[in-house]
Amino acid sequence: MNFKQRLRLFLIGFIPGCIILFFIVRKTGCTSPNELKMLELQHQFLQLGPKAACKLSCLKMIDKGFKVNIRYFQVNYDLSDVHKKPYGTFYLQSKDSKETRYEFVAEDRDTITFVNDIKLLGNEANQCLCDTIN
């Protein structure tokens, strides 16, 4: 077989495969596991622990504003413990590191996103005295 025959056989399989793949991907779309987990955490009921509620008051935010801001975060799987029992924990960091004011760990409790503590970054960390809460 020479090069032209091999190229022709390759294109006979490659072109229909690309067309079929185009129709499959166009209908369902491609989403990463990170995007799927963030959508799940965002649409669940948000519950804050006492430290997280205190630190939100230091940030001058309410829980509804905090929940809206979750869309600007992404899961850092290197720092997360997805298989932790009884609930997996996900470390969430801001997508834009320039505007980062805080990071937090969220537990995925079936229909509840539970945030026990928020890690304040920058000037807010020095001004907030919430670490004394047990």
C-alpha positions as CSV (number, residue, x, y, z in Angstrom):
1,M,0.0,0.0,0.0
2,N,1.3,3.4,-0.9
3,F,0.8,6.6,0.9
4,K,-2.3,7.8,-1.1
5,Q,-4.2,4.6,-0.5
6,R,-3.5,4.7,3.3
7,L,-4.5,8.4,3.4
8,R,-7.7,7.6,1.5
9,L,-8.6,4.8,4.0
10,F,-7.8,7.0,6.9
11,L,-10.0,9.8,5.6
12,I,-12.9,7.3,4.9
13,G,-13.0,6.5,8.7
14,F,-11.9,9.9,10.1
15,I,-14.4,12.2,8.4
16,P,-17.6,10.2,9.3
17,G,-16.2,9.8,12.9
18,C,-15.7,13.6,13.2
19,I,-19.3,14.2,11.9
20,I,-20.8,11.7,14.4
21,L,-18.7,13.2,17.2
22,F,-19.9,16.7,16.3
23,F,-23.5,15.7,16.6
24,I,-23.0,13.9,19.9
25,V,-21.0,16.8,21.5
26,R,-23.3,19.5,20.2
27,K,-26.3,18.0,22.0
28,T,-24.8,17.3,25.4
29,G,-21.9,19.6,25.6
30,C,-18.7,19.0,27.4
31,T,-18.4,19.8,31.1
32,S,-15.5,19.1,33.4
33,P,-15.9,17.4,36.8
34,N,-15.0,20.8,38.4
35,E,-17.9,22.5,36.7
36,L,-20.3,19.8,37.6
37,K,-19.3,19.9,41.3
38,M,-19.5,23.7,41.4
39,L,-23.0,23.6,39.9
40,E,-24.0,21.0,42.5
41,L,-22.6,22.9,45.4
42,Q,-24.1,26.2,44.2
43,H,-27.7,24.8,43.8
44,Q,-27.8,23.1,47.2
45,F,-29.0,24.7,50.4
46,L,-26.2,26.6,52.1
47,Q,-25.5,26.1,55.8
48,L,-22.8,28.0,57.6
49,G,-21.0,27.0,60.8
50,P,-20.4,29.6,63.6
51,K,-16.9,30.5,62.5
52,A,-18.0,30.9,58.9
53,A,-20.9,33.1,59.9
54,C,-18.6,35.3,62.1
55,K,-16.0,35.6,59.3
56,L,-18.8,36.6,56.8
57,S,-19.7,39.4,59.1
58,C,-16.1,40.5,59.1
59,L,-16.3,40.5,55.3
60,K,-19.5,42.5,55.5
61,M,-21.4,39.9,53.5
62,I,-24.6,38.1,54.0
63,D,-25.1,34.4,53.3
64,K,-27.1,35.0,50.1
65,G,-24.3,37.2,48.7
66,F,-21.8,34.5,49.7
67,K,-23.9,31.8,47.9
68,V,-24.0,34.0,44.7
69,N,-20.2,34.4,44.9
70,I,-19.7,30.7,44.8
71,R,-19.9,30.8,41.0
72,Y,-16.6,32.7,40.9
73,F,-14.8,29.8,42.7
74,Q,-13.3,26.5,41.5
75,V,-12.4,23.3,43.3
76,N,-8.8,22.6,44.1
77,Y,-8.7,18.8,44.0
78,D,-5.1,18.8,45.3
79,L,-6.2,20.2,48.7
80,S,-9.7,18.5,48.7
81,D,-10.5,15.2,50.4
82,V,-13.2,13.9,48.1
83,H,-13.5,10.5,49.7
84,K,-13.6,11.6,53.3
85,K,-16.2,9.8,55.4
86,P,-19.0,10.7,56.1
87,Y,-19.0,13.7,53.7
88,G,-16.4,14.7,51.1
89,T,-14.7,18.0,51.5
90,F,-13.9,20.4,48.6
91,Y,-11.4,23.2,48.9
92,L,-12.7,26.2,46.9
93,Q,-10.4,28.9,45.6
94,S,-11.2,31.9,43.5
95,K,-10.8,31.7,39.7
96,D,-9.2,35.1,39.7
97,S,-6.3,35.2,42.2
98,K,-6.1,39.0,42.0
99,E,-9.5,39.6,43.6
100,T,-9.3,36.8,46.2
101,R,-10.5,37.9,49.7
102,Y,-11.2,34.4,51.0
103,E,-11.1,30.7,50.4
104,F,-13.1,28.0,52.1
105,V,-13.8,24.3,52.5
106,A,-17.3,23.0,51.7
107,E,-18.7,19.7,52.7
108,D,-21.1,18.1,50.3
109,R,-23.9,16.7,52.5
110,D,-26.4,15.2,50.0
111,T,-28.7,18.3,49.7
112,I,-26.7,20.7,51.9
113,T,-23.5,22.6,51.2
114,F,-22.0,23.0,54.7
115,V,-19.2,25.6,55.2
116,N,-17.6,25.3,58.7
117,D,-14.8,27.8,58.3
118,I,-13.6,30.5,55.9
119,K,-9.9,31.3,55.4
120,L,-9.6,35.1,55.1
121,L,-6.8,36.5,53.0
122,G,-5.2,39.9,53.0
123,N,-6.2,42.7,55.3
124,E,-9.4,41.0,56.5
125,A,-7.4,38.2,58.2
126,N,-5.7,40.7,60.6
127,Q,-8.9,42.6,61.5
128,C,-11.2,39.6,62.2
129,L,-11.2,38.0,65.7
130,C,-13.3,35.0,64.9
131,D,-10.7,32.3,65.4
132,T,-11.5,32.2,69.2
133,I,-15.0,30.6,68.4
134,N,-15.0,26.9,69.0
